[in-house]
Amino acid sequence: MRTRRAKISDVAAIHSLVAHYAAQGLLLPRAAEEIRAHIGHFIVQEHGHRVVSCLSLESYGADLAEIRSIAVDAENRRQGLGARLIAFALDQARRRGIARVFAVTHAPQFFERQGFAAAARQSLTEKIERDCRTCPQQRNCKLVAVIATVIPERMMLPILSESAAPAPAC
Ligand SMILES: CC(C)(COP(=O)(O)OP(=O)(O)OC[C@H]1O[C@@H](n2cnc3c(N)ncnc32)[C@H](O)[C@@H]1OP(=O)(O)O)[C@@H](O)C(=O)NCCC(=O)NCCS
């Protein structure tokens, strides 16, 4: 199993992985053209020549990035691939000097096992501005924000705990 940055030739496989779980309501759908346009954000794992997992790491300025579209092929789940993808993404973030990485997820326990902690979405103003304010699900959103500190000495923004803040609108 090899973990690496994605290439244009991986677009179809990434699209298929994300579409599989989007159909189950576990991930947001991503169009093949959108994946192609942002292929530089994606990390994949391949087994032989087959792409079996993917993840997207998207920056919000110099200090913060988001993990999106994390998916492991159904046959390969619960074998440590997701954990390795996250470790690779956090290492990439560290190399780029990004201090914190977050995700907005229905599976916070998975992220917590990889060192993330629950966070209030109000602390992620960039995410709220970019996605949540225009999301049709914002009133019913059950997703949870989790965040990992990658470079502690470069942390600039406070992180509010869920208990310290009112429930977010989105
Ligand atoms: C969530 C997902 C990426 C995890 O990948 P994975 O390869 O199956 O996970 P791993 O085998 O690396 O598991 C790492 C740890 O997280 C735990 N874990 C895995 N999936 C979990 C989940 N959905 N909820 C809670 N814990 C989970 C595992 O038990 C394991 O714990 P351990 O280290 O104590 O053994 C994968 O199951 C998947 O593709 N799910 C469908 C798409 C999805 O839901 N994506 C996340 C949306 S935000």
The ligand as an SDF file (V2000), in Angstrom:
LIG
                    3D

 48 50  0  0  0  0  0  0  0  0999 V2000
  -14.1830    6.8700    8.0060 C   0  0  0  0  0  0  0  0  0  0  0  0
  -13.1340    6.1040    7.1800 C   0  0  0  0  0  0  0  0  0  0  0  0
  -12.3860    7.0940    6.2900 C   0  0  0  0  0  0  0  0  0  0  0  0
  -12.1510    5.4500    8.1620 C   0  0  0  0  0  0  0  0  0  0  0  0
  -11.1460    4.7670    7.4170 O   0  0  0  0  0  0  0  0  0  0  0  0
  -10.6980    3.3050    7.8520 P   0  0  0  0  0  0  0  0  0  0  0  0
   -9.5550    2.9080    7.0100 O   0  0  0  0  0  0  0  0  0  0  0  0
  -11.8940    2.4310    7.8130 O   0  0  0  0  0  0  0  0  0  0  0  0
  -10.2740    3.5420    9.3630 O   0  0  0  0  0  0  0  0  0  0  0  0
   -9.0070    2.9010   10.1240 P   0  0  0  0  0  0  0  0  0  0  0  0
   -8.9920    1.4270    9.8860 O   0  0  0  0  0  0  0  0  0  0  0  0
   -7.7810    3.6500    9.7820 O   0  0  0  0  0  0  0  0  0  0  0  0
   -9.4420    3.1700   11.6180 O   0  0  0  0  0  0  0  0  0  0  0  0
   -8.6450    3.9410   12.5020 C   0  0  0  0  0  0  0  0  0  0  0  0
   -9.3540    3.9520   13.8420 C   0  0  0  0  0  0  0  0  0  0  0  0
  -10.5910    4.6540   13.7320 O   0  0  0  0  0  0  0  0  0  0  0  0
  -11.6780    3.7910   14.0800 C   0  0  0  0  0  0  0  0  0  0  0  0
  -12.7610    4.0770   13.1310 N   0  0  0  0  0  0  0  0  0  0  0  0
  -12.7610    3.8280   11.8180 C   0  0  0  0  0  0  0  0  0  0  0  0
  -13.9090    4.2620   11.2630 N   0  0  0  0  0  0  0  0  0  0  0  0
  -14.6360    4.7990   12.2660 C   0  0  0  0  0  0  0  0  0  0  0  0
  -15.9180    5.4150   12.3320 C   0  0  0  0  0  0  0  0  0  0  0  0
  -16.7150    5.5610   11.2430 N   0  0  0  0  0  0  0  0  0  0  0  0
  -16.3670    5.8570   13.5400 N   0  0  0  0  0  0  0  0  0  0  0  0
  -15.5830    5.7210   14.6320 C   0  0  0  0  0  0  0  0  0  0  0  0
  -14.3540    5.1340   14.6420 N   0  0  0  0  0  0  0  0  0  0  0  0
  -13.8960    4.6720   13.4760 C   0  0  0  0  0  0  0  0  0  0  0  0
  -11.1460    2.3870   13.9370 C   0  0  0  0  0  0  0  0  0  0  0  0
  -11.8150    1.4940   14.7830 O   0  0  0  0  0  0  0  0  0  0  0  0
   -9.6920    2.5460   14.3190 C   0  0  0  0  0  0  0  0  0  0  0  0
   -9.5510    2.5520   15.7150 O   0  0  0  0  0  0  0  0  0  0  0  0
   -8.2530    1.8670   16.4060 P   0  0  0  0  0  0  0  0  0  0  0  0
   -7.0900    2.7160   15.9530 O   0  0  0  0  0  0  0  0  0  0  0  0
   -8.5250    1.9540   17.8610 O   0  0  0  0  0  0  0  0  0  0  0  0
   -8.1980    0.4800   15.8770 O   0  0  0  0  0  0  0  0  0  0  0  0
  -13.7490    4.9920    6.2960 C   0  0  0  0  0  0  0  0  0  0  0  0
  -14.4080    4.0770    7.1250 O   0  0  0  0  0  0  0  0  0  0  0  0
  -14.6940    5.4850    5.2260 C   0  0  0  0  0  0  0  0  0  0  0  0
  -14.2940    5.6660    4.0770 O   0  0  0  0  0  0  0  0  0  0  0  0
  -15.9820    5.6850    5.5780 N   0  0  0  0  0  0  0  0  0  0  0  0
  -16.9670    6.1080    4.6090 C   0  0  0  0  0  0  0  0  0  0  0  0
  -16.8020    7.5610    4.2200 C   0  0  0  0  0  0  0  0  0  0  0  0
  -16.8760    8.4220    5.4460 C   0  0  0  0  0  0  0  0  0  0  0  0
  -17.7230    8.2530    6.3040 O   0  0  0  0  0  0  0  0  0  0  0  0
  -15.9180    9.3880    5.5190 N   0  0  0  0  0  0  0  0  0  0  0  0
  -15.8160   10.2830    6.6500 C   0  0  0  0  0  0  0  0  0  0  0  0
  -16.7760   11.3630    6.4640 C   0  0  0  0  0  0  0  0  0  0  0  0
  -16.2990   12.7900    7.3310 S   0  0  0  0  0  0  0  0  0  0  0  0
  1  2  1  0
  2  3  1  0
  2  4  1  0
  2 36  1  0
  4  5  1  0
  5  6  1  0
  6  7  2  0
  6  8  1  0
  6  9  1  0
  9 10  1  0
 10 11  2  0
 10 12  1  0
 10 13  1  0
 13 14  1  0
 14 15  1  0
 15 16  1  0
 15 30  1  0
 16 17  1  0
 17 18  1  0
 17 28  1  0
 18 19  1  0
 18 27  1  0
 19 20  2  0
 20 21  1  0
 21 22  1  0
 21 27  2  0
 22 23  1  0
 22 24  2  0
 24 25  1  0
 25 26  2  0
 26 27  1  0
 28 29  1  0
 28 30  1  0
 30 31  1  0
 31 32  1  0
 32 33  2  0
 32 34  1  0
 32 35  1  0
 36 37  1  0
 36 38  1  0
 38 39  2  0
 38 40  1  0
 40 41  1  0
 41 42  1  0
 42 43  1  0
 43 44  2  0
 43 45  1  0
 45 46  1  0
 46 47  1  0
 47 48  1  0
M  END
$$$$
